[in-house]
Amino acid sequence: MSALSVPSSIAAALALAIAAPAAVAAPATYRVVELGTIDGLTGVAAINDADTVVGGSYLAAWRWTPAAGMQFLGSGSGTAGLAIAQAINVHGVVAGQAWNTASTAIDAVAWGPGGAIARVLAPADDGQLSVTGLNARGQAAGFAFEAGPERAVLWQPDGSRVDLGTLAPFEPDALAEAHGINDAGAIVGMSAGNHRIHAFAWTAARGMLDLGALPGQESSAAAINAGGVVVGNSQPHGFPANSTAIAWVPGTGMLALPALPAQSPVYGATASAVNAAGDIVGGYAFDNGGIANGRPCIWIAAEGYAAYDLRDLIDPADPRKTGVQFYPAVGINAAGHVVMPGYDIAANGNRIYMLVPETP
């Protein structure tokens, strides 16, 4: 893998002053847990350490728990049933966006553990707000698209808003999106301006930092863990299908994550989530580059980010190993439980799945 070095001061600004749990080697097998679907809704977005999974697909937001299974989340007064849940924190608070029936706006919303909307943040000028990350302190990261260019935003628990700026502060048309936040309040995403698109990391102490990209490419960050490890993708300008999964590691810099062995041609890869141990999940696209041809992947930190096709690690006795087309993974929690959408071939329908590691 290749690496781009960065100043150690940037690494220190992102990492918490605590030791992250040690990563473990890839398990021998995973067992498959089917989470089901609600009226065909399968847009899975995130998982927390209690194995609560959330998502939505422009029709309704949903939450799945081991005890209650799949549930719709409430739409709340003044909002339509159209909603997407995109983040969940350790306390079970869910956040995302919902369409407002009283205007043409899209509100940023949060649902409490009971499923009712607990907080609504409305945009100005009938614009759009969206929460894409939520931490244990109740800080929410996302974006605001109102009168001007799209802006990366931090919402504090009291509802106050912080504009995170851009990587091109003197360019009036520069924009930014926040995609993830850790419990220390470090935020990652992407910023476009000065004829380039780069991943960023933001902290209250240092502001927005350019994480760079692979040589000659543009980049975007999707998530950050407690240790400051950032994941996302890098791609040639204008060619998203040729993306490379990347990780930005404090003290090391940006790494091009290894490709899956014996798989070609690869049309694109992305890293979507990283857990406390530094293990990363995402996926690859093959053949025509579409998600229907995707492969869920895990990169194991303790093995130098060795890449594994998660389908190969499913228990051979499980009929879903061959009976389900698993798509790229979107979330992983501290226990190593991985969530992703998939297509049940026999049932001719989309489902949501969790892969749970078994002790070898």
C-alpha positions in Angstrom: 0.0 0.0 0.0 1.1 3.6 -0.5 1.2 6.4 2.1 1.3 10.1 2.1 3.0 11.5 5.2 1.4 14.4 7.2 2.6 16.6 10.0 2.5 14.9 13.4 0.7 18.0 14.9 -2.3 17.2 12.6 -2.3 13.6 13.9 -2.3 14.8 17.5 -5.2 17.1 16.9 -7.4 14.2 15.6 -6.5 11.4 18.0 -8.0 11.2 21.5 -5.5 10.9 24.3 -6.6 7.4 25.1 -5.4 4.1 23.8 -7.7 2.4 21.3 -8.6 -1.3 21.8 -6.2 -3.7 20.2 -7.4 -4.9 16.8 -7.9 -8.7 16.4 -7.2 -10.9 13.4 -10.0 -11.8 11.0 -12.3 -14.5 12.4 -12.4 -17.9 10.8 -16.1 -17.5 10.0 -19.1 -15.2 10.3 -22.7 -16.2 10.9 -25.4 -14.3 9.0 -28.3 -12.6 10.8 -31.1 -11.5 8.5 -32.6 -8.2 9.8 -35.5 -8.3 7.2 -37.1 -5.3 5.7 -40.1 -3.0 6.0 -42.2 -2.7 2.9 -39.1 -3.3 0.8 -37.1 -0.6 2.5 -33.4 -1.6 2.8 -31.3 1.5 2.8 -29.0 0.6 5.8 -26.8 3.4 7.2 -25.3 2.7 10.6 -24.9 0.3 13.6 -24.0 1.1 17.2 -22.3 -1.0 19.8 -25.7 -2.3 21.1 -26.3 -3.8 17.6 -29.1 -1.3 16.8 -29.2 -0.7 13.1 -30.8 2.3 11.3 -31.5 3.4 7.8 -34.2 4.6 5.3 -34.7 5.0 1.6 -36.6 8.3 1.0 -39.8 6.7 2.0 -39.5 6.1 5.8 -36.8 5.9 8.4 -36.4 2.7 10.3 -34.6 1.1 13.3 -33.8 -2.5 14.0 -33.0 -3.8 17.5 -32.2 -7.4 18.6 -35.2 -7.2 21.0 -37.9 -5.6 18.9 -36.8 -6.2 15.3 -37.6 -3.8 12.5 -39.6 -0.7 13.4 -40.7 2.5 11.6 -39.5 5.8 13.2 -42.0 8.5 13.8 -42.4 11.4 11.4 -43.4 14.0 13.9 -45.6 17.1 13.6 -45.1 19.2 10.5 -43.1 16.5 8.7 -44.1 13.9 6.2 -43.4 10.2 6.5 -40.5 10.7 4.1 -37.4 10.4 6.2 -33.9 8.8 6.3 -32.1 7.8 9.4 -28.3 8.1 8.8 -26.6 8.0 12.2 -27.0 6.5 15.7 -25.0 7.0 18.9 -24.2 4.8 21.8 -27.3 6.0 23.7 -29.7 4.9 20.9 -30.5 8.4 19.7 -31.0 8.4 15.9 -30.5 11.3 13.5 -31.1 12.0 9.8 -33.4 14.1 7.7 -37.2 14.4 7.1 -39.3 16.2 4.5 -41.4 19.0 5.9 -45.1 19.1 4.8 -45.4 22.7 5.9 -42.8 23.9 3.4 -40.5 22.7 0.7 -37.7 22.3 3.2 -35.9 19.2 4.4 -35.3 19.3 8.1 -32.5 17.8 10.2 -34.1 15.6 12.8 -33.2 13.4 15.8 -35.3 10.5 17.1 -35.1 9.5 20.8 -34.7 5.9 22.0 -38.5 5.5 22.0 -38.7 6.3 18.2 -40.5 9.7 18.4 -38.8 12.8 16.9 -37.1 14.6 19.8 -35.6 17.5 17.9 -36.2 19.2 14.6 -33.8 21.8 13.1 -35.3 23.6 10.2 -33.3 25.3 7.4 -33.5 28.8 6.2 -35.0 29.7 2.8 -36.7 26.3 2.4 -33.4 24.7 2.0 -32.1 21.3 3.1 -30.4 20.1 6.3 -29.0 16.6 6.9 -27.4 14.9 9.8 -24.8 12.3 8.8 -23.0 11.7 12.1 -23.9 11.7 15.8 -21.7 11.2 18.8 -22.2 10.2 22.4 -22.3 13.8 23.6 -25.2 14.6 21.2 -23.1 16.6 18.8 -24.4 16.1 15.2 -22.4 16.6 12.0 -23.9 17.1 8.5 -24.5 19.8 6.0 -26.7 22.8 5.2 -27.8 23.7 1.7 -29.6 27.0 1.9 -29.1 30.3 0.1 -25.5 29.7 -0.9 -23.2 26.8 -1.5 -23.5 23.7 0.6 -21.8 24.0 4.0 -20.4 21.5 6.5 -22.1 22.0 9.9 -21.8 21.0 13.5 -25.0 21.1 15.6 -24.4 21.3 19.3 -26.9 19.6 21.7 -28.6 23.0 22.5 -29.4 23.4 18.8 -26.7 26.0 18.1 -24.9 25.7 14.8 -21.2 26.0 13.8 -20.2 26.5 10.2 -17.0 24.5 9.7 -15.8 26.5 6.7 -14.1 25.1 3.6 -10.6 24.3 2.4 -10.9 27.3 0.1 -12.0 30.1 2.4 -11.4 32.9 -0.1 -13.4 31.2 -2.9 -17.1 32.3 -2.6 -18.4 29.2 -4.4 -16.4 26.7 -2.3 -18.5 24.1 -0.5 -18.2 21.3 2.1 -20.0 18.4 3.5 -19.5 16.7 6.9 -19.9 12.9 6.8 -18.8 11.6 10.3 -17.9 12.6 13.8 -16.2 10.9 16.7 -16.9 11.2 20.5 -14.2 13.9 20.8 -16.0 16.1 18.3 -13.5 15.6 15.4 -15.4 15.8 12.1 -14.5 14.5 8.6 -16.0 15.0 5.2 -15.1 16.6 1.9 -14.6 20.2 0.6 -14.6 21.4 -3.0 -12.9 24.6 -4.1 -9.9 25.9 -6.0 -10.5 23.3 -8.7 -10.0 20.3 -6.3 -12.0 18.1 -4.0 -10.2 16.9 -0.8 -11.1 15.0 2.3 -10.9 17.1 5.5 -10.8 16.7 9.2 -12.0 19.4 11.5 -11.5 20.0 15.2 -12.6 23.0 17.4 -9.0 23.7 18.3 -7.5 23.7 14.8 -10.3 24.2 12.4 -10.4 22.4 9.0 -7.4 20.4 7.9 -6.7 19.2 4.4 -6.1 15.4 4.5 -4.9 15.4 0.9 -5.5 12.7 -1.7 -3.6 10.0 -3.6 -1.3 11.6 -6.2 -3.2 13.4 -8.8 -6.6 12.5 -7.4 -9.5 13.9 -5.4 -10.7 12.4 -2.1 -13.6 12.3 0.4 -13.7 11.1 4.0 -16.7 9.0 5.4 -15.9 8.2 9.0 -13.5 8.7 11.9 -12.9 6.5 15.0 -11.9 7.4 18.5 -8.2 7.0 17.7 -8.4 9.5 14.8 -8.3 6.9 12.0 -10.2 8.3 9.0 -11.6 6.3 6.1 -13.1 7.1 2.7 -12.0 7.0 -0.9 -9.8 8.7 -3.5 -10.4 8.8 -7.2 -9.2 10.4 -10.4 -11.1 13.6 -11.2 -14.4 12.8 -12.9 -14.0 9.0 -12.6 -15.8 7.9 -9.4 -16.0 4.3 -10.8 -12.2 4.1 -10.5 -12.0 5.0 -6.8 -9.6 3.5 -4.3 -10.5 2.8 -0.7 -8.2 4.9 1.7 -7.4 5.3 5.3 -5.7 8.2 7.0 -3.8 7.0 10.0 -2.4 9.4 12.6 1.4 9.4 12.5 1.4 7.6 9.1 -0.8 9.6 6.7 -3.0 8.5 3.9 -2.9 4.8 2.8 -4.3 3.2 -0.3 -6.0 0.1 1.2 -5.1 -3.2 -0.5 -7.3 -4.7 -3.2 -9.0 -8.0 -2.7 -6.9 -10.9 -4.0 -7.8 -12.7 -7.2 -10.4 -10.1 -8.2 -10.2 -8.2 -11.5 -11.0 -5.9 -13.0 -11.9 -3.7 -10.1 -13.9 -0.6 -11.1 -14.0 1.1 -7.7 -13.6 0.7 -4.0 -14.6 2.7 -0.9 -14.1 2.4 2.8 -17.3 3.3 4.6 -16.8 2.8 8.4 -14.1 2.1 11.0 -14.5 0.7 14.5 -12.6 1.4 17.7 -10.0 -1.3 16.9 -9.3 0.3 13.5 -10.9 -2.4 11.4 -12.5 -1.0 8.3 -15.4 -2.1 6.2 -16.6 -1.1 2.7 -16.6 -2.8 -0.6 -15.5 -3.2 -4.2 -17.4 -3.0 -7.4 -16.6 -5.4 -10.3 -17.7 -6.1 -13.8 -19.8 -3.0 -14.7 -19.1 -1.1 -11.5 -22.7 -1.3 -10.3 -23.6 -2.0 -6.7 -25.3 -5.2 -7.9 -21.8 -6.5 -8.6 -20.4 -5.3 -5.4 -18.3 -7.2 -2.8 -18.4 -6.5 0.9 -14.9 -6.1 2.2 -13.1 -5.9 5.6 -9.6 -4.6 6.1 -8.0 -5.9 9.4 -5.8 -3.3 11.2 -3.8 -6.0 13.1 -2.8 -7.5 9.7 -1.6 -4.3 8.1 -5.0 -3.7 6.6 -5.1 -7.0 4.8 -8.3 -7.2 2.6 -10.9 -10.0 3.0 -14.0 -10.6 0.9 -16.6 -11.0 3.7 -18.5 -13.6 1.6 -15.5 -15.9 1.8 -15.6 -15.7 5.7 -19.3 -16.8 6.0 -19.8 -20.2 7.5 -19.9 -22.7 4.6 -22.9 -24.4 6.2 -25.0 -21.3 5.9 -27.1 -21.4 2.7 -27.0 -17.7 2.5 -23.4 -17.8 1.7 -24.4 -18.6 -1.9 -28.1 -17.7 -1.7 -27.6 -14.0 -1.1 -25.8 -11.4 -3.2 -24.2 -9.3 -0.5 -23.5 -5.7 -1.3 -20.7 -3.5 0.1 -20.7 -3.2 3.9 -21.7 0.1 5.4 -21.1 -0.3 9.2 -19.0 -2.1 11.8 -19.2 -1.8 15.6 -16.8 -2.4 18.5 -17.7 -6.2 18.6 -16.9 -6.5 14.8 -20.5 -6.9 13.8 -20.9 -5.8 10.2 -24.0 -4.6 8.4 -24.8 -4.4 4.7 -27.7 -4.7 2.3 -28.1 -7.8 0.1 -30.4 -9.5 -2.4 -32.1 -12.8 -1.4 -32.0 -14.7 -4.7 -34.7 -17.3 -3.9 -37.1 -14.7 -2.3 -36.4 -12.2 -5.2 -36.1 -9.3 -2.8 -33.7 -7.0 -1.0 -32.9 -7.6 2.7 -30.6 -6.2 5.4 -28.0 -8.4 6.9 -25.6 -8.5 9.9 -22.5 -10.6 9.9 -21.4 -11.7 13.4 -17.9 -13.1 13.9 -17.7 -16.6 15.4 -14.9 -17.7 17.6 -12.5 -19.9 15.5 
